[in-house]
Amino acid sequence: MCETMLALVMTRAGGPEVLETREIARPRIANDTDILVRVMAAGINPADVQNRRNGAIYGSRPKDSFTILGIDGAGIVEEIGSAITHLRPGDAIWYNDGGYTGNFGSYAEYKVLNGHYAARKPVSLGFVEAAALPTVALTAWEAVFDKGGVTPGSFALVHGGAGGLGHIAIQYLRRLGARIAATVSNDAKASFVLSLGAELAIQYREQDVAAALRRWTGKAGADTVFDFVGHENFARSFDHAAPFGTLVNTVVSPWPRGSNDAAEWNNLDVRFVNIGQPQIAGDHVRRLRQTDILRRVAGMVDCGELYPHVDRVVSFGGVGAAHDALENGRTIGRVVLSVAPDLAA
């Protein structure tokens, strides 16, 4: 096996221009729980954009001379450590791992990770489609099933419904029997969310979201609001939840200015999801649970209950433009890096 590989690396924080393709040493298994994966495709996530901007440094981890982004991927197991018994070389797997300083991600031809954090990919998906799912499937799962408190017939609002995370959440909510509204920015995205099962598409640039919700629900807002947009949208989302409702946020955002009186008066339950925290904190138990969720998601995919919409597929040279498209809302569904297109199935 070749001792080098191609990878897209960054040596400093900044814009898309800091990403550069290099030939570097191929990683090696260091622990008996490790596996070496030939990366076939990697998801391109908003979290990768955030990590590119801030240098992908968390806590007190030592700074490497470069970082490899890419927090999820799909590939083929090449080697396994002696403690790994549930996988074999040749297995097609997917995972959520790495993408920051101290743990290289999947914008590379090979990756090493703890084999207990990898699961077999859905057999019905090729590697590109499979790589589109781990991060958004996990985040949406924790938001919808763990934090959302959604019941059949309840009203749910998905901010950013046509995005990578939003379009998976809509499919989960449909499975729960919720009534679904989604905010979108244009006609194409409105048609997309309606095709997934949303009852209502609210074009937030032209419509008053709170007023549209009141007309739709017949009350002060939705029972559960999923804020997958964040930033200034988080503050606005408090006005979109009905009394005794739940607001679930997945994006670091400023708190609303002033007091918490509106949220307190309405008895809102405000909850947060960050699927990267167990990885950064070394929380083995929660990471095992996330891997189990990936197994369950694979079952849903293979039963035809869930699918990822891939907006575009890029090579190493196209990742910077893909980051720019994500930052500026020019994508529907997911964006994927194809690392080994000649072998993708």
C-alpha positions in Angstrom: 0.0 0.0 0.0 1.2 3.5 -0.9 2.7 5.3 2.1 1.3 8.7 1.1 -2.1 10.0 0.3 -3.8 13.1 -1.1 -5.6 15.3 1.4 -7.2 18.8 1.5 -5.4 20.6 4.4 -5.5 23.9 6.1 -2.6 25.5 8.0 -4.5 28.5 9.3 -8.0 29.8 9.9 -9.7 31.8 7.2 -11.8 31.7 4.1 -12.1 28.9 1.5 -8.7 30.0 0.1 -6.9 28.4 3.1 -7.8 24.9 1.8 -5.1 23.3 -0.3 -4.5 19.8 -1.7 -1.3 18.1 -0.6 0.4 14.8 -0.7 1.0 13.8 2.9 1.9 10.6 4.9 -0.9 8.0 5.0 -2.1 7.5 8.6 -1.4 4.2 10.4 -3.3 2.2 13.0 -1.9 3.1 16.5 -4.3 1.3 18.8 -5.9 -2.1 18.9 -9.3 -0.5 18.5 -8.3 1.5 15.4 -9.4 0.9 11.9 -7.9 2.3 8.7 -10.5 3.4 6.2 -10.1 4.2 2.5 -12.3 7.2 2.3 -14.6 7.1 -0.7 -16.7 10.2 0.0 -17.1 12.8 2.7 -19.9 15.0 3.7 -19.4 18.8 3.5 -21.1 20.3 6.5 -21.7 23.8 7.9 -19.6 22.6 10.9 -16.7 22.2 8.5 -17.2 25.8 7.4 -17.2 26.9 11.1 -14.0 24.8 11.8 -12.3 26.4 8.8 -13.1 29.8 10.1 -11.9 29.3 13.6 -9.0 27.0 13.0 -10.8 23.8 14.2 -9.1 24.1 17.6 -11.0 22.9 20.7 -9.9 22.7 24.3 -6.2 22.3 25.0 -5.4 19.8 22.2 -1.9 20.4 20.7 -1.9 22.3 17.4 -0.7 20.3 14.5 1.1 21.9 11.5 -2.1 21.4 9.5 -5.7 20.3 9.9 -7.9 18.1 7.8 -11.6 19.0 7.8 -14.5 16.7 7.2 -16.5 15.5 10.2 -18.2 12.5 8.5 -17.6 10.1 5.7 -18.1 6.7 4.1 -15.5 4.3 2.9 -14.0 0.8 2.9 -12.2 -0.8 5.8 -8.6 -1.5 4.8 -7.1 -2.7 8.2 -8.4 -3.4 11.6 -6.9 -3.4 15.1 -6.7 -6.7 17.1 -9.7 -5.6 19.4 -12.1 -5.0 16.5 -14.3 -8.1 15.9 -17.4 -6.6 14.3 -15.7 -5.3 11.2 -13.5 -6.9 8.6 -11.3 -5.5 5.8 -13.5 -4.9 2.8 -16.5 -3.8 4.8 -18.3 -0.7 3.6 -18.8 1.7 6.5 -19.9 5.2 7.5 -19.0 7.3 10.5 -19.0 10.7 12.2 -15.5 11.4 13.4 -12.7 14.0 13.3 -12.4 17.2 11.3 -10.5 19.3 13.8 -7.0 19.8 15.2 -5.8 16.6 16.9 -8.1 14.3 15.0 -7.9 14.6 11.2 -11.2 14.4 9.2 -12.3 12.9 5.9 -11.1 15.4 3.3 -8.5 12.8 2.6 -7.9 9.5 0.9 -7.4 7.6 4.2 -8.6 8.0 7.8 -7.9 6.2 11.0 -10.7 6.1 13.7 -11.8 3.9 16.6 -13.7 1.0 14.9 -16.4 1.1 17.6 -17.5 4.5 16.2 -18.1 3.1 12.6 -21.2 1.3 11.4 -21.9 -0.5 8.1 -23.4 1.9 5.6 -26.8 1.3 4.1 -26.6 -1.3 1.4 -29.0 0.6 -0.7 -26.8 3.7 -1.0 -23.6 4.3 -2.9 -20.7 5.9 -1.0 -21.5 9.4 -2.1 -25.1 9.3 -0.9 -24.0 7.5 2.3 -21.5 10.2 3.1 -24.3 12.8 2.9 -26.0 11.3 6.0 -24.1 10.7 9.2 -23.8 14.2 10.6 -27.3 15.4 9.6 -28.9 12.0 10.5 -27.4 12.1 14.0 -28.2 15.8 14.6 -31.7 15.6 13.4 -32.2 12.3 15.4 -31.2 14.0 18.6 -33.2 17.1 17.8 -36.4 15.3 16.7 -36.5 12.1 18.7 -34.5 13.0 21.8 -35.2 16.7 22.4 -38.3 17.7 20.3 -41.1 16.1 22.3 -43.0 15.6 19.1 -46.3 13.7 19.2 -48.6 12.6 16.3 -50.7 15.5 15.1 -48.6 18.1 16.9 -47.4 21.2 14.9 -43.6 21.4 14.1 -41.7 24.2 12.4 -38.4 23.4 10.8 -36.3 26.5 10.1 -34.0 25.8 7.1 -36.2 23.0 5.9 -34.5 22.6 2.5 -31.0 22.4 4.1 -29.0 19.3 4.8 -30.3 19.0 8.3 -33.8 20.3 7.7 -34.7 17.9 4.9 -33.8 14.9 7.1 -35.7 16.3 10.1 -38.8 16.7 8.0 -38.6 13.0 7.1 -38.2 12.0 10.7 -41.2 14.2 11.7 -43.3 12.7 8.9 -42.5 9.3 10.4 -43.8 10.5 13.8 -47.0 11.8 12.3 -46.4 15.5 13.0 -47.9 18.3 11.0 -44.9 20.1 9.5 -44.1 23.6 8.4 -40.8 24.8 7.1 -39.1 28.1 6.3 -37.4 28.5 3.0 -35.9 31.2 0.9 -37.3 30.6 -2.6 -39.9 28.7 -4.7 -37.5 25.8 -5.5 -36.9 25.2 -1.9 -40.6 25.5 -1.1 -41.4 22.8 -3.7 -38.7 20.6 -2.2 -40.0 20.7 1.4 -43.6 20.1 0.3 -42.4 17.1 -1.7 -40.9 15.7 1.5 -44.2 15.9 3.4 -44.3 19.5 4.8 -47.8 20.9 4.8 -46.7 24.5 4.7 -43.7 26.2 3.2 -43.1 29.8 4.5 -40.9 32.0 2.4 -39.4 34.0 5.2 -38.1 36.8 2.9 -41.6 37.6 1.8 -43.9 36.4 4.5 -44.3 37.1 8.2 -43.4 33.7 9.8 -45.2 34.3 13.1 -48.4 35.3 11.3 -48.3 32.4 8.9 -47.9 30.0 11.8 -50.9 31.5 13.7 -53.1 31.0 10.6 -51.9 27.5 10.1 -52.0 26.3 13.7 -54.9 28.4 15.0 -52.8 29.3 18.0 -49.8 31.4 18.9 -47.2 29.2 17.1 -45.9 25.7 16.6 -45.7 23.1 19.4 -42.0 22.5 18.5 -39.6 24.8 16.7 -36.4 23.4 15.2 -33.9 26.2 14.7 -31.3 24.8 12.3 -30.4 28.3 11.0 -29.3 29.9 14.3 -27.6 33.3 14.6 -30.2 36.1 14.6 -32.9 33.5 13.7 -32.6 32.0 17.2 -33.9 35.2 18.8 -36.8 35.3 16.3 -37.6 31.7 17.0 -38.9 32.5 20.5 -41.9 34.2 18.8 -42.6 31.1 16.7 -43.3 28.7 19.6 -46.7 28.3 21.2 -47.1 28.5 24.9 -45.7 25.4 26.6 -43.9 24.7 23.4 -40.3 23.6 22.8 -37.5 25.3 20.9 -34.6 23.1 19.8 -31.4 24.9 18.5 -28.4 23.3 16.8 -26.3 26.4 16.0 -24.3 28.6 18.3 -26.2 31.9 18.4 -26.6 35.1 20.5 -29.3 35.1 23.2 -32.2 37.5 22.5 -31.6 40.9 23.9 -33.5 42.0 27.0 -35.1 39.7 29.5 -36.4 36.2 29.3 -39.9 37.3 30.2 -41.6 36.1 27.0 -40.1 32.7 27.2 -40.7 32.4 30.9 -44.3 33.7 30.5 -45.0 31.1 27.8 -43.3 28.3 29.7 -41.1 27.5 26.7 -38.7 24.6 26.9 -35.4 25.6 25.2 -33.1 22.8 24.3 -29.8 22.4 22.4 -28.1 19.8 20.3 -24.4 19.5 19.6 -23.4 16.0 18.4 -19.7 16.9 18.4 -19.5 17.4 22.1 -19.1 13.7 23.0 -16.2 13.4 20.5 -14.4 16.5 21.8 -15.1 15.5 25.5 -14.0 11.8 24.9 -17.4 10.6 26.0 -17.2 6.9 24.9 -20.7 5.9 26.1 -22.4 8.7 24.2 -20.3 8.0 21.1 -21.4 4.4 21.2 -25.0 5.5 21.3 -24.4 7.7 18.2 -23.0 4.7 16.4 -26.1 2.7 17.3 -28.2 5.5 15.9 -26.3 5.2 12.6 -27.1 1.5 12.5 -30.8 2.4 13.0 -30.7 5.1 10.4 -29.2 2.6 8.0 -32.2 0.3 8.6 -34.5 3.2 7.9 -32.7 4.0 4.6 -32.8 0.4 3.4 -36.5 0.2 4.2 -37.2 3.2 2.1 -38.2 5.4 5.0 -35.3 8.0 4.6 -33.2 9.3 1.8 -30.6 12.1 1.5 -30.9 14.6 -1.3 -27.5 15.4 -2.8 -27.3 18.9 -4.2 -23.9 18.6 -5.7 -20.8 16.4 -5.7 -17.3 18.0 -5.8 -13.6 17.0 -6.0 -10.9 18.4 -3.7 -10.6 21.4 -6.0 -14.3 22.2 -5.6 -14.6 22.2 -1.8 -13.8 25.9 -1.4 -16.7 26.8 -3.7 -18.9 24.3 -2.0 -18.2 26.0 1.4 -19.1 29.3 -0.2 -22.4 27.9 -1.5 -23.2 26.5 1.9 -22.4 29.8 3.7 -24.7 31.7 1.3 -27.7 29.4 1.2 -27.3 28.3 -2.4 -27.8 24.5 -1.8 -30.7 22.2 -1.4 -30.0 19.2 0.8 -26.4 18.0 1.0 -23.1 18.6 -0.6 -20.6 15.8 -0.8 -16.8 15.4 -1.6 -16.1 12.5 -3.8 -12.6 11.3 -2.8 -12.4 8.0 -4.8 -14.9 8.3 -7.6 -13.3 5.4 -9.6 -14.3 3.0 -6.8 -17.5 4.5 -5.6 -20.5 2.2 -5.7 
